[in-house]
């Protein structure tokens, strides 16, 4: 069953037009316990602690401008190389994109509004943002982790685009070395939004991870994160798709 499920993911649920956008599809991440710096109640707290995540699926690549345009009809980054990540997209746009892609593939939408706020239903089979612990677990390599400083290497230049090598812009996904799970660009290129529903502060659902092409290498480690806002649009911040293993 798991093989057929992953094969369907590799073809993005049988829609050939999308295969070129996420060639390689999704990676199954076996959950487990790990030592995390991701405090879900306070993203500014870097105290290491034990965290447990359930099984989930995560895309090998950051969502490309090509896929975003096919789903929404928009190219917000205005890039000519559509294999680069979409940028200049708000957190609310990310939520709507995930729901739109879920609908296109006849999957259940994960996000809905309650009391004027967006809520994520993790029991649904559609697309969503990773949680803080899920993202960090995947970036560190989970049970396959080799303890690298960055996601997949101790040398940022091997795995990521950052201010020292990016030449002032993002790059097509998947050009650098992958991490232990076969995930690309978890360090650098563009930062990736995470969903953090238990945070009691100002911006519960919007935390960026992984650094980006604008940042220096110290901000591209798996533990670094920054709180942003739901309506922020800017360069260097985007998303990677996740699905619950339901």
C-alpha positions in Angstrom: 0.0 0.0 0.0 2.8 2.4 0.9 4.6 1.9 -2.5 1.4 2.6 -4.5 0.8 5.7 -2.3 4.3 7.0 -2.9 4.0 6.3 -6.6 0.8 8.3 -6.8 2.6 11.2 -5.0 5.5 11.0 -7.5 2.9 11.8 -10.2 1.1 14.2 -8.0 -1.9 12.0 -7.8 -1.9 11.1 -11.4 -1.9 14.6 -12.9 0.9 14.4 -15.5 1.1 18.1 -15.9 2.4 18.4 -12.4 5.0 15.7 -12.6 7.7 18.1 -13.9 7.2 20.4 -11.0 7.8 17.9 -8.2 9.7 15.2 -10.1 10.8 12.9 -7.3 7.5 13.4 -5.6 7.2 13.1 -1.9 9.4 11.4 0.7 7.9 9.3 3.4 9.3 10.4 6.8 9.1 7.8 9.6 8.2 9.6 12.7 10.0 9.4 16.0 11.5 11.2 19.0 14.4 13.6 18.6 16.2 16.4 20.4 14.6 19.6 19.1 15.1 23.3 19.5 11.7 24.0 18.2 9.6 25.4 21.0 6.0 25.4 19.7 4.8 27.8 22.4 7.7 30.3 21.8 9.7 30.3 18.5 12.3 32.5 20.2 13.1 29.9 22.8 16.0 27.7 21.6 16.1 25.4 24.7 16.8 21.8 23.5 14.1 19.3 24.5 12.6 16.0 23.4 10.0 16.2 20.7 8.0 13.5 19.0 6.5 13.6 15.5 4.2 11.2 13.7 4.8 9.7 10.2 4.3 12.2 7.4 5.1 12.9 3.8 7.2 15.9 2.6 8.0 17.1 -0.9 11.6 16.7 -2.1 11.6 20.3 -3.4 10.3 23.7 -2.5 7.2 24.6 -4.6 8.3 26.1 -7.9 6.9 29.2 -9.6 5.7 26.9 -12.3 3.5 24.8 -10.0 2.2 27.9 -8.3 1.3 29.5 -11.6 -0.5 26.4 -12.8 -2.6 26.3 -9.7 -3.3 30.0 -9.2 -2.5 31.6 -12.6 0.1 33.9 -10.9 3.8 34.3 -11.0 4.4 36.6 -8.0 8.2 36.5 -8.1 8.1 37.5 -11.8 10.9 34.9 -12.6 11.6 33.7 -16.1 13.1 30.4 -14.9 10.0 28.7 -13.5 12.0 26.1 -11.7 12.9 28.7 -9.1 10.7 28.9 -6.0 7.8 31.2 -5.9 8.4 34.2 -3.7 6.6 37.4 -2.7 3.7 35.3 -1.5 1.9 35.8 1.8 1.2 33.2 4.4 -2.5 33.5 3.6 -1.7 32.9 -0.1 0.2 29.7 1.0 -2.9 28.4 2.8 -5.1 29.1 -0.1 -2.6 27.5 -2.5 -2.5 24.3 -0.4 -6.3 24.1 -0.4 -6.6 24.8 -4.1 -4.1 22.1 -4.9 -5.9 19.7 -2.7 -9.2 20.4 -4.5 -7.6 20.0 -7.9 -6.5 16.5 -6.8 -9.8 15.6 -5.1 -8.2 15.6 -1.7 -9.6 16.9 1.5 -8.7 20.5 2.3 -6.6 20.8 5.5 -7.4 24.5 6.2 -10.7 26.0 7.2 -11.8 29.2 9.0 -13.2 29.2 12.5 -14.0 32.3 14.5 -12.3 34.4 11.8 -9.0 32.4 12.0 -7.5 29.8 9.8 -7.3 26.3 11.4 -5.5 23.2 10.2 -7.1 19.8 10.4 -4.2 17.3 10.5 -6.6 14.3 10.0 -7.2 15.4 6.4 -5.3 14.0 3.5 -4.7 17.2 1.6 -1.7 19.5 1.3 -0.5 21.7 4.2 2.5 23.4 5.7 4.8 21.4 8.0 4.7 22.0 11.7 7.8 23.4 13.4 8.9 19.9 14.7 8.1 18.2 11.5 10.2 20.6 9.5 13.2 20.4 11.9 13.0 16.6 12.1 13.0 16.3 8.3 15.8 18.9 7.9 18.0 17.0 10.4 17.5 13.7 8.6 15.2 12.1 11.2 16.3 8.5 12.0 18.8 8.7 9.2 20.5 11.8 10.6 24.3 12.0 10.5 24.4 15.1 12.7 25.4 17.6 10.1 25.6 21.3 10.9 23.4 22.2 7.9 20.7 20.0 6.3 22.8 17.3 4.6 26.3 18.6 5.1 28.7 20.5 7.4 29.5 22.7 4.3 26.8 25.2 3.5 28.1 25.5 -0.1 27.3 21.9 -0.8 23.7 22.0 0.2 22.5 25.6 0.1 22.2 29.0 -1.7 23.0 31.8 0.8 24.4 35.3 0.7 27.9 34.0 0.0 27.1 32.2 -3.2 23.5 33.2 -4.4 24.6 36.2 -6.4 21.5 38.0 -5.0 18.6 35.8 -6.1 17.1 32.3 -5.5 18.0 29.4 -7.8 16.2 26.5 -9.4 15.3 23.8 -6.9 17.4 20.7 -6.5 20.7 22.0 -7.8 22.6 21.4 -4.5 23.2 18.2 -2.6 20.2 16.6 -0.8 20.0 15.7 2.8 19.7 12.2 4.4 16.0 12.0 3.3 16.7 13.1 -0.2 15.3 16.6 0.4 16.8 19.5 -1.4 17.3 23.2 -0.3 16.3 22.7 3.3 19.2 25.0 4.1 19.2 28.2 2.1 17.5 29.1 -1.3 14.2 30.3 0.2 13.0 30.1 3.8 10.0 27.8 4.4 6.9 28.7 6.3 5.8 26.4 9.1 2.4 26.0 10.9 2.6 26.5 14.6 -0.9 26.3 16.1 0.1 26.1 19.8 2.2 29.3 19.8 0.3 31.7 22.1 1.9 34.9 20.7 1.1 37.3 17.9 1.7 35.1 14.8 0.8 31.5 15.6 0.9 30.0 12.1 3.8 31.7 10.4 7.3 30.8 11.3 10.1 30.7 8.7 12.8 28.0 8.7 16.0 27.1 6.9 17.4 30.5 6.1 17.5 31.7 2.5 19.6 33.2 -0.3 19.6 36.6 1.5 21.0 35.3 4.8 24.5 34.5 5.9 25.3 30.9 6.5 24.7 31.0 10.3 21.0 31.5 9.6 20.8 28.4 7.4 21.0 25.8 10.1 18.1 23.5 11.0 17.5 25.1 14.3 17.3 28.7 13.1 13.8 30.2 12.7 12.1 33.6 12.6 8.5 34.7 13.3 6.8 36.4 10.5 3.2 37.5 9.8 0.3 36.0 7.9 0.2 38.8 5.4 3.9 39.3 4.9 5.0 39.2 1.2 8.7 39.4 0.5 11.7 37.8 -1.2 13.3 34.7 0.4 10.3 33.1 2.0 8.0 30.4 0.6 6.9 26.8 1.4 7.4 23.1 1.0 4.4 20.8 0.9 3.5 18.2 3.5 0.8 15.6 3.8 -0.3 13.7 6.9 0.1 9.9 6.8 -3.6 9.2 7.1 
